[in-house]
């Protein structure tokens, strides 16, 4: 179904330039009409969890210092490329992204309408796929390192960010992957990993992308990119909650010692609002807790997406984050209760003072009536 509307990319124009430097790649018109903007959801299945992958070696596969989209073989050893995921904002304006990339000399393709834009980047003689996930505010590069992406790719589209994150809030994830481009290589990978299917998969800490059919390989990268973006977006929320907990810890310690809380009601309300915002970003305003609609009608892509989520511990992390949010919300309610009790006590003392003042006035009036005015009345009576 997906490939029905997929047109094969035209050949890149050749350039007589040194492959030691990066260069912009100009392509003839490409048109990737892969998916409609939204698909009808099928029956919902449970999402699988994941694990924080960091770059490392796997058995029988030797890491290579050369990071290139093509791989050479020595026996059963494969060269390894780097996949970098960076979340810089809440979203990207994809129309603006297209304009910026075209203005810089690139030809972006709408891989998934209203969801993902991809383009080719030539670096060190190797073609790398770069994907911009609009609703996730994430850039995923296949074959480029984090520092290179930060310096050269993000700057191209920084004006298209929606609700951009501060520099210290940006999250990234880097994984290793091997791209399989021939059936012979696929058979060797199967022997190394004991995998029997032809789909892209994750084995240990390594991603294997089946690009024997380049179009299917591009779709697999899109599904894997969506899975990796969940990890970086979740990490942003985890850091926000961690910052909140660190700020509130000192007040909890004061409360445990029975000391006065140096807090105002507005500060507690602001803190509670930030907790609701974090919970909303996790559970309401994004697809972090579920499989995106566009994968429901594509079981193969859904399996790849869920496998990546499982290897990045997405579901357990979501569960832990929600548990921490429950505690933090309960903590804020406790602070508010203490402040309300303090306010109530303050009001009670005000009432006591007012009653005391009223009693004093009445005593004064009593004194005037019975002790000051009474002798005059007695004298008048005797006269």
N, C-alpha and C positions, 0 to 999 in steps of 0.2 A: 504493500500500500504506500509506504513512504517513498519508494523509489519510482513510483509511477510518474510523479511530477518533477523528478530530480534530473536536471540536465548536466551532462558531463562538462566540467570546466574546460575552457579552451586552453591551449598551450600558452605558457608564459613566453613573452618576448625575451630573446637572449640579450645579455648585456656583456660587453667586454670590460669587465671591472675585476679588480682583485677581490677574491673571496675572503680576504682577511678583515674586511670591514663590512658593516651592515649597509644595506641599500634598500631603497623603496622598490617594490615590485609592482609594475604596471601590467594589468591583465586586460584582455578583451572582456566584453560584458559577460558576467556570470549571472545565472538566475537559479537560485536554490529554492524552489517552492516545495518544501518538504512536508510541512504540516499546516493544516488550517490553524488560525490563531487560537482556537479552543476546540477541544474534542469532548464529546459526551462521556461522562464518567461511566465506567462499567462497575460491576460489583466490587466493593472495597475489600482489599485484603490487608492483612496486618503487615506493617512495615518492619523491616529487619534492622537491628542495631549495627554499631560500628566501632572502630578503634583508631586511635591517632597514629597514622602512619608517618614515619619520618624516614628520610633517605638512608638506606642501608643495603648491604649486599644480601643475596640469597644463595642457597647452595647451587653449585655447578654453573653459576653465572658470574662472570668476572666483570667488575665495573671497568669502565673505560674513561680515560681522561678526555677523549674526543666526544663531544656531545653533538650528534648529527642525526637528522631525520632518517637517513639510511643506516643500516647496520652491516658490518662485515662479520664474517664467521671464521673462527679458528677452532675446528672441531665443533663442539656444541656451545661455544662461548659467544655471547651476544654483546654488542655495544649498547649502552644504556643512555637514554635521554632523560631530561629533567622536565617535569610538569609543575608549573608554578601557578598557584591560585592566590589572588589578592582581592580582598573586599575593601573598597575605598569609600563607599557611600551607601545610602539606602536603596538607590536605584540609579540607572542611567537612562537619559532621554535618547532612545535609539535613533530617532530621526535626526537629532543633532549629532549623534555619533557618526551616522552616515555622512552627513555634510562635512564634518571635521576630517574624516578619513579621506573622503574624495578630494577635499581641499589640500590634503597633504600628499596626494598622488597615489592613494591606494584605492582598490575597488572592493569594498565590503559586500558580502553576500548575506541576504536574509536567510539564515539557516533554518530558523523556526520563527515564523512571522510574529512580531510583537514580543518575542522572547529572547532570541539569541542571534547575534550578528557575528560572522566570522570573516577573517581575511588572512592572506598569506604574508609572511614576513621572511625575507631572505637574510640570513645571517651566517657568516663563515661558510658560504657555499651550500647551505642547507635550508630547505623550505620548512618553516614552522607555522603551524596553525595557531591563530590567536582568536579567542572567542570572548565576546562581551555579553554577559548575561544581564539583560536590562532590568528585570524585576528584582534581581539579587544585588545589583551594584557591584558586580564582580567581574574581574578579568582573569581568564585562564589561558596560559600559553603552553603549548606543547613543543618543547625543545629549547626554551629560553630560560635562563636563570632569573632568580628573584631580583637581583640588583640591576640586571639589564632591563627587565620589564619595568621596574620602578623608574629608571632613568630615561628610557626610550619609548615605551609603549604608553604608560599612564599619562605622560605629558601630552600625547596626541589628543586625548579625549577628556582631559580634566575639566574642560568647560561644559561638558555634557552631564556632569554629576548632579544628582538631585539629593539635597540634604547631605552634603559631603561630610565625611568624618574628619576629625582632627588627626594630625599626623601620628599622635601617640595612640590613637584608637584603631588605626588600620591593622587588619589581621591578614596573615598569609599562611599558606601551607605548601610545602614542596614535596613531591613524590617522584619516584623513578618509574620509568615505563620503557617497554620494548615494543617496537612497532614491527609487526609481522607482515611481510609484503610478498611472500611466495608460499605455495603449498609445501614445498620442501622445508622451508623454515618452520611452517606450522607443525609438520610432523616431528621435527626435532624438538620444538617446544613441548609438544605432547609427551615426548619421551622424558623430557626433563621434569615436567610438572605433574605427570600422571593425569592430565586432563584429556578427556575424550571428545568434547564438543568443539565446534568451530567458532563459538562466540568469543568476543573479548572477555577477559576475566582478570581477577586479581589472585595471585598466588603468593602467600606470605606477605612480604612487603613490596611486591613488584606488580605493576600493571602491565598486562599484555594486551595490546590493541591489534585486532585482526584487520589489517588494511589491504588484504588481497584484493578486495573490492574497495577502491578509495572512497566511494560514496558511503558505503556501509561503515567504513572505518571512521569517517567524519561524523556520522550519526552516533556511533559508539562513543566518540570523544565528547560529543555534546552531552550524552547521558552521564558519562563519568564526570564531566565538568560540573553539571548540576549537582551531582552527589558531593563533590568536593566543596562546592560553594556553601553547602549546608554546614560544613565544619567551620569555615571561617566566619560565617554569620553567627553561628552559635557561640563561637569563641568571643565575639564582640559582646554578646549579651552576658556571657559568663564574666567577662572583665568588668562590665558595668555593675553587675551584682556584687562582685568581689570588692569594688571600690565603695559601694554602699555599705557593705558589711563592715569594712575597715573603719568607716566613719562612725557607724553606730555602735561599734564595740565599746568605746570608752564610756558611752552613756549607759550601756548595759552593765558595765563594771561599777559605775557609780550607783546604779539602781540596786545592785547586789550588796553594796556596802551601806545602803540606806542613806546615801548622801543626796544633796539637792541636785536636781537636773538643771543644768544651764541651757535649757531649751525653750524656744517659744512655740506657740501653737502653729504659727505660719511655717516654721521650719519643719515641724512634724508633718504638716499637711503636704508640703513640698516633697518631702521624703516619701510619703505614701503615694503621691502622684507618680513619682519616678518608678516606684515598684510596679504600679499598675501599667505604666508604659512599657516596662521590660516584659511583663507578662503578656501584654497585648501584642508586642512584636514577636513573641515566641509562639503564642497560641492563636491569635486572631488575625493579625495584619499580614501574615506571610504564609507560605506553604511549608514551613519548617517541619511541622509535625505530621505531614502527610505527603504522599506521592503526588507530584504536580499532575494536573489534568492531562497534559499533553502526552503522558506516557501510558495512560490507562489502556489505549487501544493498540499499543505496541508491546506485547509481552516480552520480546527480546530486550528492548531498551529498558523496560521496567525492571527486568532481572538484573541488568548491569547497574542500573541506578541504585537498586536496593543492596546489591553486593558491595558497592562503594560505601553506601551509608553504613552497612554492617561493619566494614573494616575500619570505619572512622568512629565507631561507637556512638552514633548519632542518637539512637533511641534511649540508651542508658543515660547519656548526658542530658537529654531533654527531661527525663524523669528526675534526675538529680537536681537539675536547675529549678524545676517546678517545686520540688520539696524544699529547696533553699528559699524560694520565693514565698512559700507558705510560712516558713519560720520568720522571714524578714517582715512579712505583713503582720504576723502576730506580735512581733517585737514593736512595730510601729503603733499597733493598737494599744499595747501596754504603756508606751510612752504617752499616748494621747489620754489614756485613762488616768495616769499620774497627773498630767497637766489639768485634766478636768476636775480631779479630786482637789488639786491645789486651788483651782479657781473656785470650786464650791466652798472650800474652807475659807477662802478670802471673802466670799460673799457672806458667809455665815458670820464672820467677825465684823463685817460692815453692819449687818443687821443688829448684832449685839451692841455695837457702839451707838447706833441710832437709838436703840431702846434705852440704853444707859443715859444718853443725852436727854431723851424725852422724860425719863424718870427724874433726872436732875431738875428739869424745868418744872415738873409737877411739884417736886419738893419745895422749890423756890416759891411757887404760887401758894402752896400750903402754908409756908412760913409767913408770907405776906398777909394772908387772910387771917390766920389764927394767932400770930405773935406780934405783928406790927399793927394791923388794923384793930385788933380786939380791945386793947386798952382805951382807945378813943370811943369805941362803942359802949364800953362799961361806964365811962365818964358821962357820956350823953344820957345813958339810962338813969344814972344816979341824980343827974341834974333835973 
